Amino acid sequence: MLRGTKTQSGRMAVTGLGLAGLALLLATGPVPAQPQQPQLTEAGIWYDDTGRGAVELVPCGQKLCGRIVWLKEEVNAEGKPLVDRFNPNPARRTTPICGLQVVGDAQKLSDGTWDQGWIYDPKTGSSYNVAISLQQPDQLKVTGYKGIKLLSKSFVWTRAPADLPRCGSVNGGSAKAPAKGESLPWAAR
């Protein structure tokens, strides 16, 4: 521990054992900076292949997740918010589409792509394994498959502006997020 005494000018002067400690500190060199989290180029808001919805991809721990944050049409013909009516779990069929998690558990592979996660299609209530790869800075290839990629289907998502207006349930927080440890009923396994 460094010790010092105050001089008349109010400055600290290092003395005694403190000087030896200072010498040791200087001899060991600078303290290395903490490594920064690498920039996640896939993160951001992406229009889906139809252009009628947008998903925000964000890191969730060491994995990649995403939820719907924008819809071209947020309400049905009756003026009611769109809900996840085709969900295989009847208890979730009243969950608003806006704010719904549709990508989860994607893991970064050594080649920089993401795989081994799941994607959920609220238009059909189906879930698939997912592989995600950045094709260009503003193009994302999203591939859905069931177990093996032989019978996969790929879509191109286009980067949306970061200031894209959010749909109502994201701001209002009405979509129920799964509790910690809760298994998502539509996640492909």
C-alpha positions as CSV (number, residue, x, y, z in Angstrom):
1,M,0.0,0.0,0.0
2,L,1.3,3.4,-0.9
3,R,1.7,5.8,2.0
4,G,2.2,9.6,1.7
5,T,2.3,12.8,3.5
6,K,0.7,16.1,2.5
7,T,3.0,18.9,1.7
8,Q,2.3,22.5,2.4
9,S,1.0,23.0,-1.1
10,G,-1.6,20.2,-0.4
11,R,0.0,17.6,-2.7
12,M,0.8,14.1,-1.6
13,A,4.4,13.1,-1.4
14,V,5.2,9.3,-1.6
15,T,7.4,8.3,1.3
16,G,9.0,5.2,2.9
17,L,7.6,1.9,1.9
18,G,5.2,3.6,-0.4
19,L,8.1,4.6,-2.7
20,A,9.1,0.9,-2.9
21,G,5.5,0.0,-3.8
22,L,5.5,2.7,-6.5
23,A,8.7,1.4,-8.0
24,L,7.3,-2.1,-8.1
25,L,4.1,-0.8,-9.7
26,L,6.1,1.0,-12.4
27,A,8.4,-2.0,-13.0
28,T,5.5,-4.3,-13.7
29,G,4.3,-2.1,-16.6
30,P,0.8,-0.9,-17.4
31,V,-2.2,-2.8,-16.5
32,P,-3.7,-4.4,-19.6
33,A,-7.1,-3.0,-20.6
34,Q,-10.2,-5.2,-20.3
35,P,-10.9,-6.9,-23.6
36,Q,-13.9,-5.3,-25.3
37,Q,-16.9,-7.2,-26.4
38,P,-16.6,-7.7,-30.2
39,Q,-19.1,-5.8,-32.3
40,L,-22.0,-8.0,-33.2
41,T,-22.6,-7.2,-36.9
42,E,-25.8,-9.3,-37.0
43,A,-27.3,-7.2,-34.1
44,G,-29.9,-4.7,-35.2
45,I,-33.3,-4.5,-36.7
46,W,-34.0,-6.6,-39.8
47,Y,-37.0,-6.6,-42.2
48,D,-38.1,-10.1,-42.8
49,D,-38.3,-11.5,-46.4
50,T,-41.8,-10.2,-46.8
51,G,-41.1,-6.7,-45.7
52,R,-44.2,-6.8,-43.5
53,G,-42.4,-7.4,-40.2
54,A,-39.1,-6.6,-38.6
55,V,-37.1,-8.5,-36.0
56,E,-34.5,-7.0,-33.7
57,L,-31.6,-9.4,-33.2
58,V,-29.7,-8.9,-29.9
59,P,-27.1,-10.8,-28.0
60,C,-28.6,-12.8,-25.1
61,G,-25.5,-14.0,-23.2
62,Q,-23.2,-15.7,-25.7
63,K,-26.2,-16.5,-28.0
64,L,-28.3,-14.5,-30.4
65,C,-32.0,-13.9,-29.9
66,G,-34.7,-11.8,-31.6
67,R,-38.2,-10.5,-31.2
68,I,-40.7,-8.8,-33.5
69,V,-40.5,-5.0,-33.0
70,W,-42.4,-3.7,-36.1
71,L,-45.3,-4.8,-38.2
72,K,-46.6,-3.1,-41.3
73,E,-50.1,-3.9,-40.0
74,E,-50.4,-4.3,-36.2
75,V,-54.1,-4.9,-36.1
76,N,-56.5,-7.4,-37.8
77,A,-59.7,-6.5,-39.8
78,E,-61.6,-5.9,-36.5
79,G,-58.9,-3.4,-35.3
80,K,-57.6,-5.7,-32.6
81,P,-53.8,-6.4,-32.1
82,L,-52.5,-9.4,-34.0
83,V,-52.0,-12.3,-31.7
84,D,-50.1,-15.6,-32.0
85,R,-53.3,-17.5,-32.9
86,F,-51.5,-20.5,-34.5
87,N,-49.2,-21.2,-31.5
88,P,-49.2,-25.0,-30.7
89,N,-49.7,-24.0,-27.0
90,P,-53.3,-22.9,-26.6
91,A,-52.3,-20.8,-23.5
92,R,-50.1,-18.6,-25.8
93,R,-52.6,-17.9,-28.5
94,T,-53.5,-14.6,-27.1
95,T,-49.9,-13.3,-26.9
96,P,-49.4,-10.2,-29.1
97,I,-47.3,-10.7,-32.2
98,C,-45.5,-7.4,-31.5
99,G,-42.8,-8.2,-29.0
100,L,-43.0,-11.9,-29.6
101,Q,-39.6,-13.7,-29.4
102,V,-39.1,-15.5,-32.7
103,V,-35.3,-16.3,-32.6
104,G,-33.5,-17.9,-29.7
105,D,-30.4,-19.8,-28.6
106,A,-28.4,-19.3,-31.8
107,Q,-24.7,-20.0,-31.1
108,K,-21.8,-18.4,-32.9
109,L,-19.7,-20.9,-34.8
110,S,-16.0,-20.7,-35.6
111,D,-16.7,-19.5,-39.1
112,G,-18.6,-16.5,-37.8
113,T,-22.1,-17.7,-38.6
114,W,-24.8,-18.6,-36.1
115,D,-26.5,-22.0,-35.8
116,Q,-28.1,-24.5,-33.4
117,G,-30.8,-22.1,-32.3
118,W,-34.5,-21.9,-33.2
119,I,-36.8,-19.7,-35.1
120,Y,-40.6,-19.5,-34.8
121,D,-43.0,-18.6,-37.6
122,P,-46.2,-17.0,-36.0
123,K,-47.9,-17.2,-39.5
124,T,-48.0,-21.0,-39.1
125,G,-47.2,-21.7,-35.5
126,S,-44.2,-23.8,-36.6
127,S,-40.7,-23.7,-35.2
128,Y,-37.5,-24.7,-36.9
129,N,-33.8,-24.9,-36.2
130,V,-32.1,-21.8,-37.5
131,A,-28.8,-20.9,-39.1
132,I,-28.0,-17.2,-39.6
133,S,-25.2,-15.7,-41.7
134,L,-24.4,-12.1,-42.7
135,Q,-24.2,-12.0,-46.5
136,Q,-23.5,-8.3,-46.8
137,P,-23.6,-5.5,-44.2
138,D,-27.3,-5.0,-45.0
139,Q,-28.3,-8.6,-45.9
140,L,-28.8,-11.5,-43.6
141,K,-29.4,-15.1,-44.7
142,V,-31.8,-16.9,-42.4
143,T,-32.2,-20.6,-42.9
144,G,-34.9,-22.7,-41.2
145,Y,-34.5,-26.5,-41.1
146,K,-35.8,-29.5,-39.1
147,G,-32.8,-31.3,-37.7
148,I,-30.8,-31.5,-40.9
149,K,-30.2,-28.8,-43.5
150,L,-30.9,-31.0,-46.5
151,L,-34.5,-29.9,-46.6
152,S,-33.9,-26.3,-45.4
153,K,-35.5,-23.1,-46.7
154,S,-33.5,-19.8,-46.7
155,F,-34.7,-16.3,-46.7
156,V,-32.9,-12.9,-47.1
157,W,-33.6,-10.3,-44.4
158,T,-32.7,-6.7,-45.1
159,R,-31.4,-4.3,-42.4
160,A,-34.0,-1.8,-41.3
161,P,-33.2,1.7,-40.0
162,A,-32.3,1.8,-36.3
163,D,-34.9,4.4,-35.7
164,L,-37.8,2.3,-37.2
165,P,-40.9,3.0,-35.1
166,R,-41.5,0.2,-32.6
167,C,-44.9,-1.5,-32.6
168,G,-47.2,-1.0,-29.6
169,S,-46.6,-4.0,-27.4
170,V,-42.8,-3.6,-27.4
171,N,-43.2,-0.1,-25.9
172,G,-46.1,-1.1,-23.7
173,G,-44.4,-4.4,-22.6
174,S,-47.6,-6.4,-23.0
175,A,-45.9,-9.4,-24.6
176,K,-45.1,-11.9,-21.8
177,A,-41.4,-12.8,-21.8
178,P,-40.6,-16.3,-20.7
179,A,-39.5,-16.7,-17.1
180,K,-35.9,-17.6,-16.4
181,G,-35.5,-21.3,-17.1
182,E,-38.9,-21.6,-18.8
183,S,-38.8,-23.7,-22.0
184,L,-40.3,-21.9,-24.9
185,P,-43.1,-24.2,-26.2
186,W,-42.4,-23.5,-29.8
187,A,-38.7,-23.9,-29.7
188,A,-37.5,-26.6,-32.1
189,R,-35.6,-29.3,-30.4
